[in-house]
Amino acid sequence: MSFSRVYSAQTHLLKGKIVTIEVDITPKTLHAFTIVGLPDKAVDESKDRMSSALKNSGFKSPKSQNQKIIISLSPADLKKEGPYFDLAMALAYLLSAEEIDFDPKEKIFLGELSLNGELQLIKGVLPLTEQAMRLGYKEIFVPKGNASEAALVKGITVYGAENLKEVIDHVSDYDPEGKSTSYGAGRKGKSIDVKSRKILAQKLTAIIHKDVTHDIDFSDIRGQESAKRGLEIAAAGGHNIALSGPPGTGKTMLARVFSHILPELSNDEILEITGIHSIVGLLEDVLITEPPFRAPHHTASYVSMIGGGTNPKPGEVTLAHKGVLFLDEFPEFEKRVLEALRQPLEDNIVSISRARGSAIFPSNFILVAAMNPCPCGNKGNKDKVCICKPNDLERYARRISGPIIDRVDLWVTVGNVDYRKLSDEVVRSEKTHTIKDRVKQARLIQEKRFANSQNTKRKIKTNSEMNVKDLSSMVKLTKEVRDLLDNSAERLALSARAYHRVIKIARTIADLENSPEVEANHILEAIQYRPKVTQ
C-alpha cells in the first residue's frame, strides 16, 4: 500500500478541529518530501522531526530513500498550526510504506515528536479530546503528560504514551491473545510480545474541588468596611465594581481577596475554563478549580486585552471568563482598550472580526477597577494637598467615558485608614469564609428564581445578567419604592442603563438579606454606589 489515512486534530479558536492526514508514497523516484494543506512553519518543520524520530525508533528515515512523499492535511482551507500532527504523520508514513499495519479508524493521534522519538506536551488537549468524543472516535493517543487532562472527558479511551515506539508497539498488529508478532520491512526478524508492550488506558480524571488556603484573608484588611460591603454585593450579584481612592489605601489588596469570596465553580465551568487556558498554554495543573484572576498591566495592548491577531486568539477578557478581571490604574489604560470593554461588559462576549475570519469568545467576568481620584492621587484627601492643575484634572476625568462609567455597577470610595485601626489589638472584621457563605446563599436564591422564571433558551445565573425584560418580570417594585427610585434618578440624572443597574444592585442587596421584596432601604443603598462625578 502506498496510500494511508490517519486522523489527528488541532485547536481552532476555542474548539477542536479534526484534521485528516493522508500520505502517498511514490517509490523509486527522485527524493521529494512535501506537506500540503496550508501548513505553518512549525508544521512544515515536522518533516525533520519526524524523520529523525523514525530513524531513532528503529525505522528507515524517509529522507534516506529515493521516493516522493506527499502528506496532505485536510481540510485544505484550514490553516494548520503547531506541532499537533507529528505523531499522526509518522504513523501514516509507516502505514503507507508498509512498515507497520493497523486500522486507524476511530483513533486520534496527537503529539509533538522530539528527535529521539519522545512525545512532547502540546496545548489544548482537553477541547481536542471533547471534539473527538463528540464525533464518535473511540480512542485518542496523547503524550503521557497530557493524559490526565484528556481523561477529563468521558466516552473516549485515552492512552498516554512516552514515545513513538510505544504507540507503534501498541497499535501495530495487536493480538489480544498476546502472541508474538513482527513489524514489516523496517523491523524484519525482530519479534516482540505485543501484549507486554500494550499501553494501559488512562483512568478517568475526577473533578475534585480542593480546599485552598489563601495568604490574605478579608480580616487582614483593617477598616474599609464600605469597600468590603461593596465587594460582597459585587460577588453576590456578579456586578462590576470600581474602587477609587488615594494611593496606599488598600485598593489592590481588596481586589486580590475579592476572588476568594466568589462561589465555587460548577463542573461544567471548570471544564470550560480549563479548556480555554489549555488552548492558550497557561494550564499549570490538570484543572482550574477556582475562578480565574487576571491582572494585566496598564500598558497591555489592545490585542492582548481583547483578543485578535491574524488568526483570532483569546485575550485577557476571555482568560478571565467566570472569574475576575482586575484593572489597576484604570484610567491609565489605552483609551482604545477601555472603549473595547463596552461589549464584554454588556453582553458577556467579545466579537472579533478580521480579514481571515471572525470569532466570538466568551467573556463573562466581574470587572474590578482601581484608580486614583487624580494624577497625583490626593484629590479630596484631607491630609494631603492635591498638586494637579485644572487641565490635568479635566484630562484625567475624560479618560473614562460616560458609557464605561454606566457599565460599572458599583463605585466605591476607598479612603485613608486611621493609623490606630492598623494595630493588631484592634478587633478584626469578618473572615473570608463568613462573607463567602453569605455570597453563596445569595447566589442560591438567584439560581432558584431564574430556574423557575427564565426562558429556557437564555440561561442566566446572577442578577447582573438580567435584561430589561427580566427585570420587569422578576423584580416587582411597590409604588412607594418605584417613586423613590424615580425621584432619585431624576435628581442624579441617571441614564436608562444606570437606572436599571440600580434595580439589579437593589435586588442583590435584598438577596443578601434574604428579603423576598426590594424595599426602600435597598434602593437607597444601591443609589449610593453610583459615581459621584459629572457624566
matplotlib code that plots the C-alpha trace (Angstrom):
import matplotlib.pyplot as plt

x = [0.0, 1.4, -1.5, -2.8, -5.1, -4.7, -6.6, -5.3, -6.7, -5.7, -7.3, -9.3, -10.5, -11.7, -12.7, -11.0, -10.9, -10.3, -7.6, -7.3, -3.7, -3.2, 0.2, 1.0, 4.4, 5.8, 8.9, 12.0, 12.0, 14.0, 13.5, 10.9, 9.0, 6.1, 3.4, 0.3, -2.8, -1.8, 0.9, 2.7, 6.4, 6.0, 4.0, 6.5, 9.4, 7.8, 9.4, 12.7, 11.4, 9.5, 12.5, 14.9, 12.3, 11.6, 15.4, 15.9, 13.0, 14.4, 12.9, 14.4, 14.4, 12.0, 14.8, 17.3, 15.3, 14.6, 10.9, 8.3, 6.3, 3.2, 1.4, -1.9, -3.6, -7.4, -9.5, -7.1, -8.6, -7.9, -4.6, -2.6, -0.6, 1.6, 3.2, 0.0, 0.4, 3.9, 2.8, 0.0, 2.2, 4.9, 2.3, 0.7, 4.1, 4.9, 1.4, 1.8, 5.3, 4.0, 6.4, 3.5, -0.1, -3.0, -6.6, -6.6, -10.4, -11.9, -8.5, -7.0, -3.2, -1.8, 1.7, 5.0, 8.0, 11.4, 14.4, 14.8, 11.1, 9.9, 6.4, 6.4, 3.5, 1.0, -1.6, -5.4, -5.7, -9.0, -11.0, -9.4, -10.5, -14.0, -14.4, -13.1, -15.6, -18.5, -17.6, -17.6, -13.9, -13.3, -9.6, -7.1, -3.3, -1.6, 1.7, 2.0, 2.0, -1.3, -3.1, -4.7, -6.1, -7.5, -9.1, -11.4, -13.6, -16.0, -16.9, -13.5, -10.5, -7.3, -3.8, -0.8, 2.5, 6.0, 7.4, 6.7, 7.8, 5.3, 2.4, 3.7, 4.0, 0.5, -1.4, 0.7, -0.7, -2.1, -3.1, -5.5, -4.2, -0.7, 1.0, 4.3, 4.2, 6.5, 6.6, 7.0, 10.2, 11.5, 11.7, 12.1, 13.1, 12.5, 9.6, 8.1, 5.4, 2.8, 0.7, 3.7, 4.1, 0.5, -0.2, -2.6, -5.7, -5.7, -8.2, -10.9, -9.7, -12.1, -13.0, -12.1, -12.7, -9.7, -9.7, -7.3, -5.6, -5.0, -2.2, -4.5, -7.9, -10.6, -10.0, -6.4, -7.6, -8.2, -11.0, -12.5, -15.9, -17.8, -15.4, -15.8, -19.6, -19.4, -17.2, -19.7, -22.6, -20.5, -19.6, -23.2, -24.8, -21.8, -21.6, -18.7, -17.1, -14.7, -12.5, -11.4, -9.1, -5.6, -2.5, -1.8, -5.3, -5.6, -7.4, -5.1, -5.3, -9.1, -9.2, -7.0, -9.0, -12.2, -11.9, -11.7, -15.3, -16.7, -18.6, -17.0, -17.2, -19.5, -18.0, -19.1, -17.5, -14.3, -14.0, -14.8, -12.2, -9.6, -10.1, -9.6, -6.4, -5.2, -5.5, -3.6, -0.9, -1.4, -2.5, -0.2, -2.2, -4.6, -7.6, -8.5, -11.0, -11.0, -12.4, -9.5, -8.0, -6.4, -4.5, -2.9, -0.6, -2.0, 0.5, -1.3, -2.0, -5.4, -4.9, -3.6, -6.6, -9.5, -8.0, -7.4, -4.5, -4.3, -5.9, -8.1, -6.8, -8.5, -7.3, -7.4, -11.2, -11.7, -9.0, -10.9, -14.2, -16.1, -13.6, -12.2, -10.5, -8.6, -7.5, -5.3, -4.6, -7.8, -7.6, -4.0, -5.1, -5.1, -8.3, -9.0, -8.7, -11.2, -13.7, -13.4, -14.7, -18.2, -19.3, -17.9, -19.3, -22.7, -23.1, -20.6, -19.0, -16.4, -16.7, -13.6, -13.6, -10.5, -9.8, -9.2, -12.2, -14.2, -14.7, -16.9, -15.2, -16.9, -16.0, -18.4, -16.2, -16.5, -14.6, -12.7, -11.2, -8.9, -8.0, -6.7, -9.0, -6.5, -3.0, -1.2, -3.8, -4.6, -7.8, -10.3, -7.6, -7.9, -4.3, -2.6, -2.8, -3.6, -1.0, -2.8, -3.5, -7.2, -6.2, -4.7, -7.8, -10.0, -7.9, -7.7, -11.5, -12.0, -10.0, -13.1, -16.1, -19.7, -20.7, -17.9, -19.0, -22.5, -21.5, -19.7, -22.4, -20.8, -18.4, -16.8, -14.6, -11.6, -10.4, -7.4, -7.4, -6.8, -3.4, -5.0, -7.0, -3.9, -2.9, -3.0, -5.0, -8.0, -10.8, -10.7, -13.6, -15.3, -13.2, -13.4, -15.3, -18.1, -18.6, -18.3, -21.1, -23.5, -22.5, -23.2, -26.6, -27.5, -26.4, -28.5, -31.6, -30.9, -30.4, -33.8, -35.5, -34.1, -34.7, -38.4, -38.9, -36.5, -36.8, -35.0, -33.3, -31.4, -29.7, -28.7, -27.3, -26.8, -28.7, -26.2, -27.1, -30.8, -32.0, -34.9, -37.5, -36.2, -36.3, -39.9, -41.0, -38.7, -38.2, -41.6, -41.3, -44.1, -45.4, -43.6, -40.2, -40.8, -41.5, -38.4, -36.3, -37.8, -37.2, -33.6, -33.0, -34.3, -32.1, -29.0, -29.8, -29.3, -29.3, -31.7, -28.8, -27.8, -31.5, -31.8, -28.5, -29.6, -32.6, -30.2, -28.0, -31.0, -32.2, -28.8, -28.8, -32.3, -31.0, -28.1, -30.7, -32.9, -35.7, -38.3, -39.1, -36.9, -37.5, -36.8, -33.6, -32.2, -32.8, -31.2, -28.1, -27.9, -28.1, -25.1, -22.9, -23.5, -20.4, -20.2, -19.0, -20.5, -21.1]
y = [0.0, 3.4, 5.4, 5.8, 7.9, 8.7, 11.2, 14.0, 17.3, 20.9, 23.8, 26.3, 29.4, 27.8, 24.4, 21.3, 20.6, 17.1, 17.0, 14.1, 13.2, 11.4, 10.1, 9.0, 7.5, 7.0, 4.7, 4.6, 8.2, 11.3, 12.2, 14.7, 15.4, 17.8, 18.8, 20.5, 21.9, 25.4, 24.3, 26.9, 26.9, 24.6, 22.0, 22.2, 21.6, 18.4, 16.7, 16.9, 16.0, 13.0, 11.7, 11.8, 10.3, 7.4, 6.8, 6.7, 4.4, 1.7, 2.6, 4.0, 7.7, 9.0, 11.3, 8.5, 6.9, 7.7, 8.3, 11.0, 11.6, 13.8, 14.5, 16.2, 17.8, 18.1, 20.3, 22.1, 25.6, 25.5, 27.0, 24.2, 25.5, 23.9, 20.5, 18.6, 16.3, 14.9, 11.5, 11.1, 11.9, 9.4, 6.6, 7.5, 7.3, 3.9, 2.6, 3.9, 2.4, -0.9, -0.8, -1.4, -2.4, -1.3, 0.1, 3.8, 4.2, 5.7, 6.7, 10.1, 10.7, 13.9, 14.8, 16.6, 14.3, 15.1, 13.9, 10.8, 9.8, 11.1, 12.7, 16.3, 18.1, 20.0, 22.7, 22.4, 18.6, 19.0, 20.6, 18.3, 15.3, 16.7, 17.2, 13.7, 12.2, 14.2, 13.0, 9.4, 8.5, 5.7, 6.1, 9.0, 8.8, 11.8, 12.5, 11.0, 14.4, 15.3, 12.1, 13.3, 16.3, 14.3, 11.8, 14.5, 13.6, 10.7, 8.4, 8.0, 5.8, 7.8, 6.4, 8.3, 7.4, 8.4, 7.9, 6.9, 3.3, 2.8, 3.8, 1.7, -1.3, -0.8, -0.4, -2.4, -5.9, -6.0, -9.6, -9.7, -13.2, -11.9, -14.0, -12.8, -10.8, -8.7, -5.5, -5.1, -4.5, -1.9, -4.3, -7.7, -10.6, -8.7, -10.4, -8.9, -9.8, -7.2, -7.8, -6.9, -3.6, -2.5, 1.0, 1.0, 3.2, 6.3, 6.3, 8.9, 12.1, 13.1, 16.7, 17.4, 20.8, 21.4, 23.4, 26.3, 28.3, 31.9, 34.1, 37.1, 37.0, 39.7, 40.0, 41.0, 44.3, 46.8, 49.4, 50.0, 48.5, 50.3, 48.9, 45.4, 45.8, 46.8, 43.8, 41.5, 42.9, 42.6, 39.0, 38.1, 39.5, 39.3, 43.1, 45.2, 47.4, 50.3, 51.3, 54.9, 56.4, 57.8, 55.6, 53.1, 52.7, 49.0, 49.0, 46.4, 44.2, 44.4, 43.4, 40.4, 39.0, 39.6, 36.4, 34.4, 35.1, 34.0, 30.7, 27.5, 26.8, 24.1, 21.1, 22.4, 25.8, 24.1, 22.2, 25.3, 27.4, 24.6, 24.2, 27.9, 28.1, 24.9, 26.3, 29.4, 27.3, 28.7, 25.5, 24.8, 22.0, 19.4, 21.5, 25.1, 24.7, 28.3, 31.4, 32.8, 36.1, 38.2, 41.4, 42.8, 45.8, 49.1, 49.1, 46.0, 46.2, 46.1, 42.6, 41.2, 42.5, 41.9, 39.2, 39.1, 38.7, 37.4, 34.2, 35.3, 34.3, 35.0, 37.9, 38.8, 39.3, 35.7, 34.3, 36.0, 34.2, 33.1, 35.0, 38.4, 40.9, 43.4, 46.6, 48.6, 52.2, 52.0, 55.5, 54.8, 52.1, 53.0, 54.7, 52.2, 49.3, 50.9, 51.6, 48.0, 46.8, 48.0, 44.8, 42.3, 44.3, 44.5, 41.2, 38.9, 38.1, 39.7, 39.6, 39.8, 40.3, 40.1, 39.7, 36.0, 35.3, 36.2, 34.7, 35.2, 34.4, 34.2, 37.0, 36.7, 38.2, 40.6, 43.8, 45.2, 48.5, 50.5, 54.1, 57.2, 60.3, 62.4, 62.1, 62.9, 60.8, 63.4, 64.9, 65.0, 63.9, 65.7, 65.0, 66.0, 68.7, 67.9, 69.5, 68.7, 71.6, 72.1, 71.0, 67.8, 67.0, 67.6, 65.4, 62.7, 62.7, 62.4, 59.2, 57.2, 57.8, 58.0, 54.7, 52.9, 54.6, 53.5, 49.9, 49.7, 48.9, 50.0, 52.9, 52.8, 55.3, 53.8, 56.5, 56.7, 54.4, 55.7, 54.6, 53.3, 50.8, 49.2, 47.9, 44.2, 44.9, 46.2, 43.7, 42.3, 42.2, 39.2, 36.4, 35.4, 32.2, 34.1, 36.5, 33.7, 31.8, 34.8, 35.2, 31.6, 31.8, 34.9, 33.1, 30.1, 32.4, 33.8, 30.4, 29.2, 32.4, 32.2, 28.4, 29.0, 32.1, 32.3, 31.4, 28.0, 29.4, 32.0, 30.7, 33.3, 32.7, 36.2, 39.4, 41.3, 39.2, 40.3, 42.3, 44.8, 42.1, 40.0, 43.0, 43.7, 40.1, 39.1, 42.3, 43.8, 47.2, 48.6, 52.1, 53.6, 52.1, 52.9, 56.6, 56.8, 55.3, 57.7, 60.8, 59.8, 59.0, 62.4, 64.3, 62.3, 62.5, 58.7, 57.2, 54.4, 51.9, 53.2, 53.2, 49.5, 48.7, 50.4, 47.9, 45.0, 46.1, 46.6, 43.1, 41.7, 43.6, 42.1, 38.6, 39.1, 39.9, 37.0, 39.5, 38.4, 42.0, 45.0, 47.6, 51.3, 50.8, 48.5, 51.2, 53.9, 51.8, 50.9, 54.5, 55.3, 53.2, 55.4, 57.6, 61.0, 62.6, 64.6, 62.4]
z = [0.0, -1.0, 0.4, 4.0, 6.1, 9.8, 12.0, 14.2, 15.5, 16.2, 18.1, 16.1, 18.1, 21.3, 19.9, 18.5, 14.7, 13.4, 10.7, 8.3, 7.4, 4.1, 2.9, -0.6, -1.5, -5.0, -4.8, -7.0, -8.0, -7.1, -3.4, -2.6, 0.7, 0.6, 3.1, 1.7, 3.3, 4.5, 7.0, 9.0, 9.7, 12.8, 10.7, 7.8, 10.1, 11.3, 8.3, 10.0, 13.5, 12.1, 10.0, 13.0, 15.3, 12.9, 12.5, 16.2, 16.7, 14.5, 11.1, 8.0, 7.7, 4.9, 3.8, 3.2, 0.4, -3.2, -3.1, -3.4, -0.3, -0.2, 3.1, 2.8, 5.8, 5.3, 5.3, 2.9, 3.6, 7.3, 8.5, 10.2, 13.1, 15.8, 16.3, 16.9, 13.8, 14.3, 15.7, 13.3, 10.3, 11.4, 11.8, 8.4, 6.7, 8.2, 7.3, 3.7, 3.4, 4.8, 7.7, 10.1, 9.8, 11.8, 11.5, 12.1, 12.1, 15.2, 16.5, 17.0, 17.4, 18.9, 19.9, 19.1, 18.4, 19.7, 17.5, 19.6, 19.3, 22.6, 22.8, 24.0, 25.7, 23.5, 24.2, 24.0, 24.7, 26.6, 23.8, 21.2, 23.2, 23.6, 19.9, 19.1, 21.5, 20.0, 16.6, 17.6, 17.9, 20.3, 21.2, 21.5, 21.8, 23.5, 25.2, 28.7, 30.4, 28.7, 29.5, 32.8, 31.1, 28.2, 30.7, 32.0, 29.0, 29.4, 26.5, 24.8, 25.8, 26.4, 26.0, 27.3, 25.5, 26.3, 22.8, 19.2, 19.7, 22.5, 20.2, 17.3, 19.6, 20.9, 17.6, 15.1, 14.5, 18.0, 19.0, 22.0, 22.9, 23.4, 20.7, 19.2, 16.0, 13.9, 12.0, 8.3, 6.3, 8.8, 11.7, 9.9, 12.1, 15.4, 17.1, 20.2, 22.7, 21.9, 25.0, 27.3, 25.3, 25.5, 26.8, 29.7, 29.3, 31.4, 34.3, 34.2, 35.9, 38.7, 39.2, 42.8, 44.5, 46.6, 49.8, 49.1, 51.8, 50.8, 52.1, 52.7, 54.4, 54.4, 58.1, 57.5, 55.8, 58.5, 58.1, 54.6, 55.7, 53.0, 50.3, 51.8, 51.7, 48.0, 47.1, 48.9, 46.8, 43.6, 44.3, 45.2, 42.1, 39.6, 39.4, 38.1, 40.7, 40.7, 43.7, 43.9, 46.5, 47.3, 46.9, 49.7, 51.0, 50.1, 46.7, 45.2, 48.3, 48.3, 44.7, 45.2, 48.0, 46.1, 44.1, 47.3, 48.2, 44.8, 44.9, 43.7, 40.0, 38.7, 36.9, 33.5, 34.3, 35.4, 32.1, 30.1, 31.9, 31.8, 28.1, 27.4, 29.4, 27.9, 24.4, 25.3, 27.0, 30.5, 32.2, 35.1, 36.6, 35.2, 36.4, 37.2, 40.1, 41.3, 39.5, 37.4, 38.5, 35.7, 36.4, 33.2, 33.4, 32.3, 29.3, 27.9, 24.2, 22.6, 21.2, 24.4, 26.3, 23.8, 21.6, 17.9, 15.6, 12.0, 13.3, 16.2, 19.6, 23.0, 25.2, 28.9, 28.8, 27.8, 30.1, 33.0, 31.9, 35.0, 37.2, 37.9, 35.6, 37.7, 36.0, 38.4, 37.4, 35.4, 33.7, 32.6, 30.2, 26.5, 25.5, 22.7, 25.2, 27.7, 25.0, 23.7, 27.1, 26.3, 24.5, 27.1, 30.0, 28.4, 26.5, 28.3, 24.9, 22.7, 18.9, 16.8, 13.1, 10.9, 7.2, 7.6, 9.7, 12.8, 16.2, 19.2, 22.5, 26.0, 28.4, 31.4, 34.1, 37.0, 36.4, 39.4, 38.5, 40.8, 40.3, 42.0, 42.1, 40.2, 38.7, 42.0, 43.9, 46.6, 45.4, 48.2, 50.7, 54.0, 55.0, 51.8, 49.2, 45.5, 43.3, 40.0, 37.6, 36.4, 32.9, 34.3, 36.3, 33.3, 31.1, 33.7, 34.1, 30.3, 30.1, 31.3, 29.1, 30.2, 28.6, 30.5, 33.8, 33.1, 32.7, 36.1, 38.6, 41.9, 42.5, 45.9, 47.6, 49.5, 51.9, 54.2, 57.2, 60.7, 61.9, 65.2, 63.2, 61.8, 65.2, 65.9, 69.0, 67.0, 66.6, 63.1, 60.7, 59.3, 57.8, 54.1, 54.6, 56.5, 53.7, 51.1, 52.8, 52.5, 48.9, 48.2, 49.8, 47.8, 44.6, 45.5, 45.9, 42.4, 40.8, 42.1, 41.0, 37.4, 37.2, 37.9, 35.8, 33.0, 29.3, 28.9, 25.7, 27.8, 30.9, 33.5, 37.0, 38.5, 38.9, 36.8, 33.7, 33.8, 30.8, 30.8, 30.2, 33.0, 35.4, 34.6, 35.2, 38.1, 40.1, 41.2, 42.9, 45.1, 44.1, 47.1, 46.1, 42.5, 43.3, 45.4, 42.6, 40.0, 42.1, 42.9, 39.2, 38.2, 40.8, 39.8, 36.0, 35.7, 32.2, 31.4, 31.7, 35.2, 36.2, 35.5, 37.1, 40.4, 40.4, 39.8, 42.7, 45.0, 44.1, 45.1, 48.4, 49.1, 48.3, 50.8, 53.4, 52.2, 51.6, 49.0, 48.0, 47.2, 49.8, 50.1, 52.1, 49.4, 46.7, 48.8, 49.4, 45.7, 44.7, 47.0, 44.7, 41.7, 40.8, 42.5, 39.2, 36.5, 33.5]

ax = plt.figure().add_subplot(projection="3d")
ax.plot(x, y, z, "-o")
ax.set_aspect("equal")
plt.show()
